[in-house]
Amino acid sequence: MKKVYYLKTCSTCQRILKDLNLPPEFNLQDIKTDEITVKQLDEMKQLAGSYEALFSKRSKLYKEMDLKNQALEERDYKHYILDHYTFLSRPVIIADDHIFIGNSKRVVEQAKQFIHQN
């Protein structure tokens, strides 16, 4: 599978996509207009190891809902990601059986190297 979950309205996601220069076989999914399914999230979790790894603690809602002061479990992370797209750490890049989560320079560079060496 070659897929990117991102937000079309996010300038960071747009910059990263431009920088990655993805081959045409990559499928892009704007998670705001095309919501993540349970199956898709479960596939991401298989590659990432946990729902928490996919969860964005920088989300505005995370702060507004005061989630940092709650003891969240895996099922909670899954619920929140499925409930509102902003809880997914973006972008999520899946290339074959590798997953790259988030927008840190290190993650983006790893994704770029992996995509263009294969």
C-alpha positions as CSV (number, residue, x, y, z in Angstrom):
1,M,0.0,0.0,0.0
2,K,1.2,3.5,-0.8
3,K,-1.0,6.1,0.9
4,V,-0.9,9.5,2.7
5,Y,-3.4,10.6,5.2
6,Y,-3.3,14.4,5.4
7,L,-5.3,17.6,5.7
8,K,-5.7,19.6,2.4
9,T,-6.2,22.8,4.5
10,C,-3.0,22.3,6.5
11,S,-0.1,24.3,5.1
12,T,2.4,22.0,6.8
13,C,0.9,18.9,5.1
14,Q,1.0,20.8,1.8
15,R,4.7,21.7,2.2
16,I,5.6,18.2,3.2
17,L,3.8,16.7,0.2
18,K,5.5,19.1,-2.1
19,D,8.9,18.2,-0.5
20,L,8.3,14.5,-0.8
21,N,7.6,14.7,-4.5
22,L,5.5,11.5,-4.3
23,P,5.4,9.1,-7.2
24,P,1.9,8.8,-8.9
25,E,1.1,5.5,-7.3
26,F,0.6,7.1,-3.9
27,N,-3.1,7.6,-2.9
28,L,-3.8,10.8,-1.0
29,Q,-6.7,10.9,1.5
30,D,-7.9,14.3,2.9
31,I,-9.1,13.1,6.3
32,K,-11.4,16.1,6.7
33,T,-13.5,15.3,3.6
34,D,-12.9,11.5,3.5
35,E,-13.0,10.3,7.1
36,I,-10.7,7.6,8.3
37,T,-12.5,4.2,8.7
38,V,-12.0,1.8,11.5
39,K,-10.3,-0.6,9.1
40,Q,-7.9,2.1,7.9
41,L,-7.1,3.1,11.5
42,D,-6.5,-0.5,12.5
43,E,-4.1,-1.0,9.5
44,M,-2.2,2.1,10.6
45,K,-2.1,0.8,14.2
46,Q,-0.7,-2.6,13.0
47,L,2.2,-0.7,11.4
48,A,2.7,1.9,14.1
49,G,2.4,-0.5,17.1
50,S,-0.3,1.5,19.0
51,Y,-3.0,4.0,18.6
52,E,-1.1,6.4,20.9
53,A,1.7,6.6,18.3
54,L,-0.9,7.9,15.8
55,F,-2.4,10.4,18.3
56,S,-1.6,14.1,18.2
57,K,-1.1,15.7,21.6
58,R,-0.7,19.0,19.8
59,S,-4.3,19.1,18.7
60,K,-6.3,22.1,19.8
61,L,-9.1,19.8,21.0
62,Y,-6.6,17.9,23.1
63,K,-5.9,21.0,25.1
64,E,-9.6,22.2,25.1
65,M,-10.8,18.8,26.4
66,D,-8.0,18.7,29.0
67,L,-7.0,15.2,27.9
68,K,-3.5,15.6,29.2
69,N,-4.8,15.3,32.7
70,Q,-6.7,12.1,32.0
71,A,-5.3,8.5,32.0
72,L,-6.0,7.6,28.3
73,E,-5.8,4.0,27.2
74,E,-5.4,2.6,23.7
75,R,-9.2,2.4,23.2
76,D,-9.5,6.1,24.1
77,Y,-6.9,7.1,21.6
78,K,-8.7,5.0,18.9
79,H,-12.0,6.6,19.9
80,Y,-10.8,10.1,19.7
81,I,-9.0,9.7,16.4
82,L,-12.1,8.2,14.8
83,D,-14.3,10.9,16.5
84,H,-12.4,13.9,15.1
85,Y,-9.8,14.1,12.4
86,T,-7.6,16.6,14.3
87,F,-6.5,13.9,16.7
88,L,-4.5,12.1,14.0
89,S,-0.9,13.1,13.9
90,R,-0.4,14.3,10.4
91,P,0.6,13.4,7.8
92,V,0.6,9.7,8.0
93,I,2.6,8.2,5.2
94,I,2.4,4.5,4.4
95,A,4.8,3.0,1.9
96,D,4.5,-0.7,1.6
97,D,4.9,-2.0,5.2
98,H,6.5,1.1,6.6
99,I,4.7,4.0,8.3
100,F,5.9,7.5,8.9
101,I,3.9,9.6,11.3
102,G,3.9,13.3,11.9
103,N,5.7,16.3,10.5
104,S,9.1,16.3,12.3
105,K,12.0,17.0,10.0
106,R,13.5,13.6,10.9
107,V,10.3,11.6,10.1
108,V,9.8,13.5,6.8
109,E,13.4,12.9,5.8
110,Q,13.2,9.2,6.6
111,A,10.0,9.0,4.5
112,K,11.6,10.8,1.6
113,Q,14.6,8.5,1.6
114,F,12.5,5.4,1.9
115,I,10.1,6.4,-0.9
116,H,12.8,7.4,-3.4
117,Q,15.1,4.4,-2.8
118,N,12.3,1.9,-3.5
